[in-house]
């Protein structure tokens, strides 16, 4: 009987040890699974948050304001200079060499087409009579000395680039926006779309 009792106690002790070992060995596995699930949940939440932030950034894209200058008229002035430059350039380009009419505003024949165009635009646009009649879509009060200063400034800074574009046959309707003079809220005040003549090369 004593032997049997000892064997029973030994078996019971072994059974308890197995149960304890089972609990101990299962605990790290369960802990690892819980941590993995928590990490995955955090990744999903972070990805969702990044998508929301990115969507808000795209929805609030920064609008281009443009450079209105002291007069508030630089966008319209730039368009007027582009318009008159194209008109003068077409006249200089299409007038036959040697013709008594080969002048722009009676400019001397010895000057280049670029010089003639620049002088013509300076004379025809940057004067108070022309500037006073410019469209004023934003209703700014016109202080003519300031408007005249902005006209001379735009012509000095961007006239050569406009002439290069005309020489290369580039489209100039969007130039004042590409140069950040006009902004997203400004509209086209002059017809700057190139008109193709019948039979002309594209």
Secondary structure, DSSP 8 states (H G I E B T S, - for coil): -HHHHHHHHHHHHHHHHHHHHHHHHHHHHHHHHHHHHHHHHHHHHHHHHHHHHHHHHHHT--------TTTT-HHHHHHHHHHHHHHHHHHHHHS-TT-TT--STT--TTS-HHHHHHHHHHHHTSSHHHHHTS--TT-----HHHHHHHHHHHHHHHHHHHHHHHHTT---TTHHHHTTSS-TT----S--S----TT---
